[in-house]
Amino acid sequence: MAEVEVTVSKVECSKLSEKNEEDSEVAFNINASLVEVERNPTGLSLKFDIGVETQPSVGKLSLTGSAVVRGEGEEVQALIAVKDSSSVPAVFMRIYQKLYPVLYLMCGTLKIPHPAPGLLKATYVGSMVEQNRIY
């Protein structure tokens, strides 16, 4: 099974309103990107950026970093494949699952609503060199 190692390089978070608390009802807007940096026979390196904002404007979080995927060629390809235009590659969900505890703790610390663990539905995946879609 392919392994995904995630490194966070930057975390930013802001509470934008004192009127709302952790249990406030909000919608989450997600801005997410995943860019392939390097590929070799045993895996690939990716850069990611996830921005989470609430509506109404209660809080804003941003996580930036990199991920290294190691495994057989077919395993790696299966992780970056996208089934349809409304889904995300499995590798992005694996990255988000590893980052979710950070998001959860930051939201709790700021006393703003927490995003759901399976919140992401769509993202752009591209090559940093070519800026082409993988899917």
DSSP file (Angstrom, degrees, kcal/mol; ACC not computed):
  #  RESIDUE AA STRUCTURE BP1 BP2  ACC     N-H-->O    O-->H-N    N-H-->O    O-->H-N    TCO  KAPPA ALPHA  PHI   PSI    X-CA   Y-CA   Z-CA
    1    1 A M              0   0    0      0, 0.0     2,-0.1     0, 0.0    69,-0.0   0.000 360.0 360.0 360.0 138.2    0.0    0.0    0.0
    2    2 A A        -     0   0    0     69,-0.1     2,-0.4    73,-0.1    69,-0.2  -0.349 360.0-139.5 -67.5 144.6    1.3    3.5   -0.9
    3    3 A E  E     -A   70   0A   0     67,-2.9    67,-2.7    -2,-0.1     2,-0.5  -0.863   8.7-157.7-107.5 139.2    2.5    5.7    2.0
    4    4 A V  E     -A   69   0A   0     -2,-0.4     2,-0.5    65,-0.2    65,-0.2  -0.969   5.5-167.6-120.4 116.5    1.7    9.4    2.2
    5    5 A E  E     -A   68   0A   0     63,-2.8    63,-2.5    -2,-0.5     2,-0.4  -0.914   9.6-160.3-105.7 125.0    4.1   11.5    4.3
    6    6 A V  E     -A   67   0A   0     -2,-0.5     2,-0.4    61,-0.2    61,-0.2  -0.883  10.1-173.0-112.6 134.3    2.8   15.1    5.0
    7    7 A T  E     -A   66   0A   0     59,-3.0    59,-2.5    -2,-0.4     2,-0.5  -0.992  13.4-149.3-125.0 124.4    4.9   18.1    6.1
    8    8 A V  E     +A   65   0A   0     -2,-0.4    57,-0.3    57,-0.2     3,-0.1  -0.804  18.9 173.3 -92.8 128.6    3.2   21.3    7.1
    9    9 A S  E     +     0   0A   0     55,-2.7     2,-0.3    -2,-0.5    56,-0.2   0.634  66.5  21.8-106.9 -19.8    5.3   24.4    6.4
   10   10 A K  E     -A   64   0A   0     54,-2.0    54,-2.5     2,-0.0     2,-0.4  -0.970  54.3-178.0-154.0 133.6    2.8   27.2    7.2
   11   11 A V  E     +A   63   0A   0     -2,-0.3     2,-0.4    52,-0.2    52,-0.2  -0.998   8.9 175.5-130.9 128.0   -0.3   27.5    9.3
   12   12 A E  E     +A   62   0A   0     50,-2.6    50,-2.7    -2,-0.4     2,-0.3  -0.995   3.4 169.3-130.4 138.8   -2.4   30.7    9.6
   13   13 A C  E     -A   61   0A   0     -2,-0.4     2,-0.4    48,-0.2    48,-0.2  -0.995   7.1-176.6-149.7 145.9   -5.6   31.2   11.4
   14   14 A S  E     -A   60   0A   0     46,-2.5    46,-2.1    -2,-0.3     2,-0.6  -1.000  23.6-139.8-143.3 137.9   -7.8   34.1   12.4
   15   15 A K  E     -A   59   0A   0     -2,-0.4    44,-0.3    44,-0.2     3,-0.1  -0.890  21.4-175.1 -92.4 121.9  -11.0   34.7   14.3
   16   16 A L        +     0   0    0     42,-3.2     2,-0.3    -2,-0.6    43,-0.2   0.567  62.6  33.4 -99.4 -10.6  -12.8   37.3   12.4
   17   17 A S        -     0   0    0     41,-1.1     3,-0.3     3,-0.1    -1,-0.2  -0.992  50.6-159.6-148.3 137.1  -15.8   37.9   14.6
   18   18 A E  S    S+     0   0    0     -2,-0.3    -1,-0.1     1,-0.2    40,-0.1   0.511  86.5  76.9 -88.2  -6.7  -16.3   37.8   18.4
   19   19 A K  S    S+     0   0    0      2,-0.0     2,-0.3    39,-0.0    -1,-0.2   0.737  87.5  63.8 -77.6 -23.6  -20.1   37.3   18.0
   20   20 A N        -     0   0    0     -3,-0.3     2,-0.2    38,-0.1    -3,-0.1  -0.695  62.9-163.0-107.1 155.9  -19.9   33.6   17.1
   21   21 A E    >   -     0   0    0     -2,-0.3     3,-1.9    91,-0.0    91,-0.1  -0.613  44.5 -79.0-123.7-176.6  -18.8   30.6   19.0
   22   22 A E  T 3  S+     0   0    0      1,-0.3    92,-0.4    90,-0.2    90,-0.1   0.797 127.2  50.1 -56.7 -33.0  -17.8   27.0   18.3
   23   23 A D  T 3  S+     0   0    0     90,-0.1    -1,-0.3    88,-0.1    89,-0.1   0.311  81.5 125.8 -94.1  10.0  -21.4   25.8   17.9
   24   24 A S    <   -     0   0    0     -3,-1.9     2,-0.6     1,-0.1    -4,-0.1  -0.349  67.8-113.1 -64.6 147.0  -22.4   28.6   15.5
   25   25 A E        +     0   0    0     88,-0.0     2,-0.3    -2,-0.0    -1,-0.1  -0.751  52.5 154.2 -86.7 120.4  -24.0   27.5   12.3
   26   26 A V        -     0   0    0     -2,-0.6     2,-0.3    28,-0.0    31,-0.0  -0.934  39.6-128.6-139.8 161.9  -21.7   28.3    9.3
   27   27 A A  E     -B   55   0A   0     28,-2.7    28,-2.5    -2,-0.3     2,-0.5  -0.858  27.5-132.5-105.7 149.8  -21.0   27.1    5.8
   28   28 A F  E     -B   54   0A   0     -2,-0.3     2,-0.5    26,-0.2    26,-0.2  -0.902  10.5-159.1-108.9 129.5  -17.4   26.4    4.9
   29   29 A N  E     -B   53   0A   0     24,-3.4    24,-2.5    -2,-0.5     2,-0.5  -0.925  15.7-159.8-101.8 127.0  -15.7   27.7    1.7
   30   30 A I  E     -B   52   0A   0     -2,-0.5     2,-0.5    22,-0.2    22,-0.2  -0.919  15.0-173.1-113.6 130.9  -12.7   25.7    0.7
   31   31 A N  E     +B   51   0A   0     20,-2.7    20,-3.3    -2,-0.5     2,-0.4  -0.983  24.0 167.1-116.5 114.3   -9.9   26.8   -1.6
   32   32 A A  E     +B   50   0A   0     -2,-0.5    92,-0.9    18,-0.2     2,-0.3  -0.984  15.5 178.6-137.2 141.7   -7.6   23.9   -2.2
   33   33 A S  E     -Bc  49 124A   0     16,-2.2    16,-1.9    -2,-0.4     2,-0.4  -0.990   8.6-169.5-139.7 151.1   -4.7   23.1   -4.6
   34   34 A L  E     -Bc  48 125A   0     90,-2.0    92,-1.8    -2,-0.3     2,-0.5  -0.973  12.1-172.7-140.3 119.9   -2.4   20.2   -5.1
   35   35 A V  E     -Bc  47 126A   0     12,-2.9    12,-2.6    -2,-0.4     2,-0.4  -0.960  22.4-129.6-123.7 129.7    0.6   20.5   -7.4
   36   36 A E  E     +Bc  46 127A   0     90,-4.1    92,-3.4    -2,-0.5    93,-0.4  -0.625  27.2 173.9 -75.7 129.2    2.9   17.8   -8.5
   37   37 A V  E     +     0   0A   0      8,-3.0     2,-0.3    -2,-0.4     9,-0.2   0.789  63.3   0.2-102.9 -41.8    6.5   18.9   -8.0
   38   38 A E  E     -B   45   0A   0      7,-1.4     7,-2.9     2,-0.0    -1,-0.4  -0.997  55.8-164.3-152.4 145.8    8.5   15.7   -8.9
   39   39 A R  E     +B   44   0A   0     -2,-0.3     5,-0.2     5,-0.2    -3,-0.0  -0.998  14.8 163.1-133.6 139.0    7.8   12.2  -10.0
   40   40 A N  E >   -B   43   0A   0      3,-2.9     3,-1.5    -2,-0.4    -2,-0.0  -0.866  54.9 -86.0-141.9 176.9   10.1    9.2  -10.0
   41   41 A P  T 3  S+     0   0    0      0, 0.0    32,-0.2     0, 0.0     3,-0.1   0.727 125.0  44.7 -62.0 -21.8    9.6    5.4  -10.3
   42   42 A T  T 3  S-     0   0    0      1,-0.2    29,-2.4    30,-0.1     2,-0.3   0.382 125.8 -54.9-105.1   4.5    9.0    5.0   -6.5
   43   43 A G  E <   -BD  40  70A   0     -3,-1.5    -3,-2.9    27,-0.2     2,-0.3  -0.996  52.8 -95.1 159.2-161.1    6.6    7.9   -5.9
   44   44 A L  E     -BD  39  69A   0     25,-1.9    25,-3.1    -2,-0.3     2,-0.4  -0.985  17.0-128.4-153.3 160.5    6.0   11.6   -6.3
   45   45 A S  E     -BD  38  68A   0     -7,-2.9    -8,-3.0    -2,-0.3    -7,-1.4  -0.916  27.3-174.7-113.1 139.2    6.3   14.9   -4.4
   46   46 A L  E     -BD  36  67A   0     21,-2.9    21,-2.3    -2,-0.4     2,-0.4  -0.925  18.3-145.7-131.3 153.4    3.4   17.3   -4.1
   47   47 A K  E     -BD  35  66A   0    -12,-2.6   -12,-2.9    -2,-0.3     2,-0.3  -0.952  23.2-168.8-114.2 142.1    2.8   20.8   -2.7
   48   48 A F  E     -BD  34  65A   0     17,-2.4    17,-2.0    -2,-0.4     2,-0.3  -0.926  16.0-172.3-131.3 157.2   -0.6   21.6   -1.2
   49   49 A D  E     -BD  33  64A   0    -16,-1.9   -16,-2.2    -2,-0.3     2,-0.5  -0.938   7.3-175.3-146.7 122.5   -2.4   24.7    0.0
   50   50 A I  E     -BD  32  63A   0     13,-2.9    13,-2.7    -2,-0.3     2,-0.4  -0.982   0.4-174.6-124.5 122.8   -5.8   24.5    1.8
   51   51 A G  E     -BD  31  62A   0    -20,-3.3   -20,-2.7    -2,-0.5     2,-0.5  -0.966   2.9-170.0-115.9 131.9   -7.7   27.6    2.7
   52   52 A V  E     +BD  30  61A   0      9,-3.2     9,-3.0    -2,-0.4     2,-0.3  -0.985   8.5 173.1-124.8 124.4  -10.9   27.4    4.8
   53   53 A E  E     -BD  29  60A   0    -24,-2.5   -24,-3.4    -2,-0.5     2,-0.3  -0.965  21.6-134.1-128.5 147.7  -13.2   30.3    5.4
   54   54 A T  E     -B   28   0A   0      5,-1.9   -26,-0.2    -2,-0.3   -28,-0.0  -0.710  17.2-120.0-100.5 152.5  -16.6   30.4    7.1
   55   55 A Q  E    S+B   27   0A   0    -28,-2.5   -28,-2.7    -2,-0.3     2,-0.2  -0.975 106.7  42.1-127.6 117.1  -19.8   32.1    5.9
   56   56 A P  S    S-     0   0    0      0, 0.0     2,-1.3     0, 0.0     3,-0.3   0.534 120.8-101.3 -64.9 166.8  -20.8   34.1    7.7
   57   57 A S  S    S+     0   0    0     -2,-0.2    -2,-0.2     1,-0.2     3,-0.1  -0.460  75.1 131.9 -72.4  92.4  -17.3   35.4    8.2
   58   58 A V        -     0   0    0     -2,-1.3   -42,-3.2     1,-0.4   -41,-1.1   0.745  69.1  -1.7-108.4 -41.4  -16.3   33.9   11.6
   59   59 A G  E     -A   15   0A   0     -3,-0.3    -5,-1.9   -44,-0.3    -1,-0.4  -0.974  49.6-154.8-153.1 163.6  -12.9   32.4   10.9
   60   60 A K  E     -AD  14  53A   0    -46,-2.1   -46,-2.5    -2,-0.3     2,-0.3  -0.989  14.3-179.4-144.8 130.6  -10.2   31.8    8.3
   61   61 A L  E     -AD  13  52A   0     -9,-3.0    -9,-3.2    -2,-0.3     2,-0.3  -0.963   3.5-173.4-132.1 149.4   -7.6   29.1    8.3
   62   62 A S  E     -AD  12  51A   0    -50,-2.7   -50,-2.6    -2,-0.3     2,-0.4  -0.990   2.5-173.7-144.8 133.1   -4.8   28.2    5.9
   63   63 A L  E     -AD  11  50A   0    -13,-2.7   -13,-2.9    -2,-0.3     2,-0.4  -0.997   6.3-179.9-128.4 131.7   -2.4   25.3    5.7
   64   64 A T  E     +AD  10  49A   0    -54,-2.5   -55,-2.7    -2,-0.4   -54,-2.0  -0.965  24.7 104.6-128.5 144.7    0.5   25.0    3.3
   65   65 A G  E     -AD   8  48A   0    -17,-2.0   -17,-2.4    -2,-0.4     2,-0.3  -0.961  52.4 -84.2 177.5-157.7    3.0   22.2    2.9
   66   66 A S  E     -AD   7  47A   0    -59,-2.5   -59,-3.0    -2,-0.3     2,-0.4  -0.925  20.6-156.0-138.2 160.9    4.2   19.2    1.0
   67   67 A A  E     -AD   6  46A   0    -21,-2.3   -21,-2.9    -2,-0.3     2,-0.5  -0.996   5.3-153.8-138.3 142.9    3.5   15.5    0.7
   68   68 A V  E     -AD   5  45A   0    -63,-2.5   -63,-2.8    -2,-0.4     2,-0.5  -0.981  10.0-159.3-117.5 125.1    5.6   12.7   -0.5
   69   69 A V  E     -AD   4  44A   0    -25,-3.1   -25,-1.9    -2,-0.5     2,-0.4  -0.915  10.5-173.4-106.0 124.2    3.9    9.6   -1.9
   70   70 A R  E     +AD   3  43A   0    -67,-2.7   -67,-2.9    -2,-0.5     2,-0.3  -0.960  31.3  84.5-120.6 136.6    5.9    6.4   -1.9
   71   71 A G  S    S-     0   0    0    -29,-2.4   -69,-0.1    -2,-0.4    -2,-0.0  -0.957  75.6 -40.3 164.2-177.7    4.8    3.1   -3.5
   72   72 A E     >  -     0   0    0     -2,-0.3     4,-2.6     1,-0.1     5,-0.3  -0.343  61.2-106.6 -68.1 155.2    4.5    1.1   -6.6
   73   73 A G  H  > S+     0   0    0      1,-0.2     4,-2.4   -32,-0.2     5,-0.2   0.869 119.7  48.4 -52.7 -44.1    3.6    2.9   -9.8
   74   74 A E  H  > S+     0   0    0      2,-0.2     4,-2.1     1,-0.2    -1,-0.2   0.875 111.3  50.5 -67.3 -37.6    0.1    1.5  -10.0
   75   75 A E  H  > S+     0   0    0     -3,-0.2     4,-1.6     2,-0.2    -2,-0.2   0.923 112.6  46.2 -65.1 -44.3   -0.5    2.4   -6.3
   76   76 A V  H  X S+     0   0    0     -4,-2.6     4,-1.5     1,-0.2    -2,-0.2   0.920 111.9  51.1 -64.3 -44.1    0.6    5.9   -6.8
   77   77 A Q  H  X S+     0   0    0     -4,-2.4     4,-1.2    -5,-0.3    -1,-0.2   0.888 107.6  53.4 -61.3 -39.5   -1.4    6.3  -10.0
   78   78 A A  H  < S+     0   0    0     -4,-2.1    12,-0.4     1,-0.2    -1,-0.2   0.857 107.0  53.0 -64.1 -34.5   -4.5    5.0   -8.2
   79   79 A L  H  < S+     0   0    0     -4,-1.6    12,-2.7     1,-0.2    13,-0.4   0.820 114.1  40.3 -70.8 -31.1   -4.0    7.7   -5.5
   80   80 A I  H  < S+     0   0    0     -4,-1.5    -1,-0.2    10,-0.2    -2,-0.2   0.558  92.2 107.1 -95.9  -7.2   -3.8   10.6   -7.9
   81   81 A A     <  -     0   0    0     -4,-1.2     9,-0.7    -5,-0.2     2,-0.4  -0.403  58.6-147.6 -70.7 147.1   -6.6    9.3  -10.2
   82   82 A V        -     0   0    0      7,-0.2     3,-0.1     1,-0.1    -2,-0.1  -0.973   5.8-156.1-118.3 129.3   -9.9   11.2  -10.2
   83   83 A K  S    S-     0   0    0     -2,-0.4     2,-0.3     5,-0.2    -1,-0.1   0.907  74.2 -14.9 -72.0 -43.1  -13.2    9.3  -10.8
   84   84 A D  S >  S-     0   0    0      4,-0.0     3,-1.6     0, 0.0    -1,-0.2  -0.931  76.1 -90.0-153.3 175.2  -15.2   12.3  -12.0
   85   85 A S  T 3  S+     0   0    0     -2,-0.3    50,-0.0     1,-0.3    -2,-0.0   0.621 119.4  56.5 -70.5 -11.7  -15.1   16.1  -12.0
   86   86 A S  T 3  S+     0   0    0     36,-0.1    -1,-0.3     2,-0.1     2,-0.3   0.313  99.4  71.0-101.6   9.8  -16.9   16.3   -8.6
   87   87 A S  S <  S-     0   0    0     -3,-1.6    36,-0.4    36,-0.1    34,-0.1  -0.770  71.9-129.5-120.1 167.8  -14.5   14.2   -6.7
   88   88 A V        -     0   0    0     -2,-0.3    -5,-0.2    32,-0.2    -7,-0.1  -0.795  36.4 -91.6-111.6 156.8  -10.9   14.7   -5.4
   89   89 A P    >>  -     0   0    0      0, 0.0     4,-1.4     0, 0.0     3,-0.9  -0.362  35.6-117.8 -64.3 148.5   -8.0   12.3   -5.8
   90   90 A A  H 3> S+     0   0    0     -9,-0.7     4,-2.2   -12,-0.4   -10,-0.2   0.824 113.1  62.6 -56.8 -33.1   -7.6    9.9   -3.0
   91   91 A V  H 3> S+     0   0    0    -12,-2.7     4,-2.2     1,-0.2    -1,-0.3   0.873 100.6  52.2 -63.5 -35.6   -4.2   11.4   -2.2
   92   92 A F  H <> S+     0   0    0     -3,-0.9     4,-2.8   -13,-0.4    -1,-0.2   0.906 109.0  49.2 -67.8 -39.3   -5.7   14.7   -1.4
   93   93 A M  H  X S+     0   0    0     -4,-1.4     4,-2.5     2,-0.2    -2,-0.2   0.879 109.7  52.1 -66.4 -36.3   -8.2   13.1    1.0
   94   94 A R  H  X S+     0   0    0     -4,-2.2     4,-1.4     2,-0.2    -2,-0.2   0.896 111.7  47.0 -64.5 -39.4   -5.2   11.3    2.7
   95   95 A I  H  X S+     0   0    0     -4,-2.2     4,-1.7     2,-0.2     3,-0.2   0.942 112.3  49.3 -65.3 -47.6   -3.4   14.6    3.0
   96   96 A Y  H  X S+     0   0    0     -4,-2.8     4,-1.9     1,-0.2    -2,-0.2   0.885 107.6  55.0 -60.7 -40.3   -6.6   16.3    4.4
   97   97 A Q  H  < S+     0   0    0     -4,-2.5    -1,-0.2     1,-0.2    -2,-0.2   0.873 109.4  47.2 -61.1 -37.1   -7.1   13.5    6.9
   98   98 A K  H  < S+     0   0    0     -4,-1.4     4,-0.3    -3,-0.2    -1,-0.2   0.796 116.5  44.3 -74.5 -27.5   -3.6   14.0    8.3
   99   99 A L  H >X S+     0   0    0     -4,-1.7     4,-1.9     1,-0.2     3,-1.0   0.680  90.7  86.2 -87.0 -20.0   -4.1   17.8    8.5
  100  100 A Y  H 3X S+     0   0    0     -4,-1.9     4,-3.1     1,-0.3     5,-0.2   0.862  82.8  56.8 -55.1 -42.2   -7.6   17.6   10.0
  101  101 A P  H 3> S+     0   0    0      0, 0.0     4,-2.4     0, 0.0    -1,-0.3   0.879 107.4  50.2 -58.2 -34.6   -6.3   17.4   13.6
  102  102 A V  H <> S+     0   0    0     -3,-1.0     4,-2.4    -4,-0.3    -2,-0.2   0.941 112.4  46.3 -66.3 -47.0   -4.4   20.6   13.1
  103  103 A L  H  X S+     0   0    0     -4,-1.9     4,-2.5     1,-0.2     5,-0.2   0.925 113.2  50.3 -59.1 -45.2   -7.6   22.3   11.7
  104  104 A Y  H  X S+     0   0    0     -4,-3.1     4,-2.4     1,-0.2    -2,-0.2   0.927 112.1  46.1 -61.6 -47.2   -9.7   20.9   14.6
  105  105 A L  H  X S+     0   0    0     -4,-2.4     4,-2.4    -5,-0.2    -1,-0.2   0.899 112.6  50.2 -63.8 -41.1   -7.2   22.1   17.3
  106  106 A M  H  X S+     0   0    0     -4,-2.4     4,-2.2     2,-0.2    -2,-0.2   0.915 111.5  48.1 -66.0 -41.6   -6.9   25.6   15.7
  107  107 A C  H  X>S+     0   0    0     -4,-2.5     5,-2.4    -5,-0.2     4,-0.9   0.916 112.6  49.3 -63.7 -42.2  -10.7   26.0   15.5
  108  108 A G  H  <5S+     0   0    0     -4,-2.4     3,-0.3    -5,-0.2    -2,-0.2   0.897 110.2  50.8 -62.8 -40.5  -11.1   24.9   19.1
  109  109 A T  H  <5S+     0   0    0     -4,-2.4    -1,-0.2     1,-0.2    -2,-0.2   0.889 115.7  41.3 -64.6 -40.0   -8.4   27.3   20.2
  110  110 A L  H  <5S-     0   0    0     -4,-2.2    -1,-0.2    -5,-0.2    -2,-0.2   0.557 109.6-125.5 -83.3  -7.9  -10.1   30.2   18.4
  111  111 A K  T  <5 +     0   0    0     -4,-0.9    -3,-0.2    -3,-0.3    -4,-0.1   0.931  65.0 132.9  59.1  48.8  -13.5   29.0   19.5
  112  112 A I      < -     0   0    0     -5,-2.4   -90,-0.2   -90,-0.1    -1,-0.2  -0.856  66.2 -77.1-120.7 161.1  -14.9   28.9   16.0
  113  113 A P        -     0   0    0      0, 0.0   -90,-0.1     0, 0.0   -91,-0.1  -0.202  47.1-123.3 -58.7 147.7  -16.9   26.1   14.3
  114  114 A H        -     0   0    0    -92,-0.4   -10,-0.1    -7,-0.1     2,-0.1  -0.724  18.6-124.0 -91.4 138.7  -14.9   23.1   13.1
  115  115 A P        -     0   0    0      0, 0.0    -8,-0.0     0, 0.0    -1,-0.0  -0.409  36.7 -98.8 -71.6 160.4  -15.0   21.9    9.5
  116  116 A A    >   -     0   0    0      1,-0.1     3,-1.3    -2,-0.1     4,-0.2  -0.478  25.5-118.6 -78.4 151.8  -16.1   18.3    8.9
  117  117 A P  T 3  S+     0   0    0      0, 0.0     3,-0.2     0, 0.0    -1,-0.1   0.813 114.7  40.6 -60.6 -30.9  -13.4   15.6    8.3
  118  118 A G  T 3  S+     0   0    0      1,-0.2   -25,-0.0   -21,-0.0    -2,-0.0  -0.161  78.6 126.4-108.8  39.0  -14.7   14.8    4.8
  119  119 A L    <   +     0   0    0     -3,-1.3    -1,-0.2     2,-0.0     2,-0.1   0.815  43.4  90.6 -69.4 -34.7  -15.4   18.4    3.8
  120  120 A L        +     0   0    0     -3,-0.2   -32,-0.2    -4,-0.2     3,-0.1  -0.414  36.7 160.9 -73.8 136.3  -13.4   18.6    0.5
  121  121 A K        +     0   0    0      1,-0.4     2,-0.3    -2,-0.1    -1,-0.1   0.643  62.8  18.7-121.4 -30.3  -15.3   17.7   -2.7
  122  122 A A        +     0   0    0    -34,-0.1    -1,-0.4   -35,-0.0     2,-0.3  -0.996  58.4 162.2-147.0 148.7  -13.2   19.2   -5.6
  123  123 A T        -     0   0    0    -36,-0.4     2,-0.5    -2,-0.3   -90,-0.2  -0.966  36.3-107.6-155.6 167.0   -9.7   20.4   -6.2
  124  124 A Y  E     -c   33   0A   0    -92,-0.9   -90,-2.0    -2,-0.3     2,-0.5  -0.884  27.8-169.0-101.8 132.8   -7.2   21.2   -8.9
  125  125 A V  E     +c   34   0A   0     -2,-0.5     9,-1.6   -92,-0.2    10,-0.4  -0.990  21.9 150.4-122.7 125.4   -4.3   18.8   -9.4
  126  126 A G  E     -cE  35 133A   0    -92,-1.8   -90,-4.1    -2,-0.5     2,-0.4  -0.957  47.3 -98.1-151.1 167.5   -1.5   19.9  -11.7
  127  127 A S  E  >  -c   36   0A   0      5,-1.0     4,-3.8    -2,-0.3   -90,-0.2  -0.750  24.3-142.8 -88.1 131.9    2.2   19.8  -12.5
  128  128 A M  T  4 S+     0   0    0    -92,-3.4    -1,-0.1    -2,-0.4   -91,-0.1   0.863 103.4  43.5 -62.5 -34.4    4.2   22.7  -11.2
  129  129 A V  T  4 S+     0   0    0    -93,-0.4    -1,-0.2     1,-0.1   -92,-0.1   0.935 131.4  20.7 -75.8 -47.7    6.3   22.5  -14.4
  130  130 A E  T  4 S-     0   0    0      2,-0.1    -2,-0.2     0, 0.0    -1,-0.1   0.701  84.6-144.2 -96.9 -21.5    3.5   22.1  -16.9
  131  131 A Q     <  +     0   0    0     -4,-3.8     2,-0.3     1,-0.2    -3,-0.1   0.860  50.3 146.2  54.1  37.7    0.5   23.4  -14.9
  132  132 A N        -     0   0    0     -5,-0.1    -5,-1.0     1,-0.0     2,-0.2  -0.757  55.2-106.0-101.1 151.0   -1.6   20.7  -16.6
  133  133 A R  B     -E  126   0A   0     -2,-0.3    -7,-0.2    -7,-0.2    -9,-0.0  -0.546  16.5-153.3 -72.9 138.2   -4.5   18.8  -14.9
  134  134 A I              0   0    0     -9,-1.6    -1,-0.2    -2,-0.2   -52,-0.1   0.787 360.0 360.0 -78.6 -29.2   -3.7   15.3  -14.0
  135  135 A Y              0   0    0    -10,-0.4    -1,-0.2   -54,-0.1    -9,-0.1   0.401 360.0 360.0-110.7 360.0   -7.4   14.4  -14.3
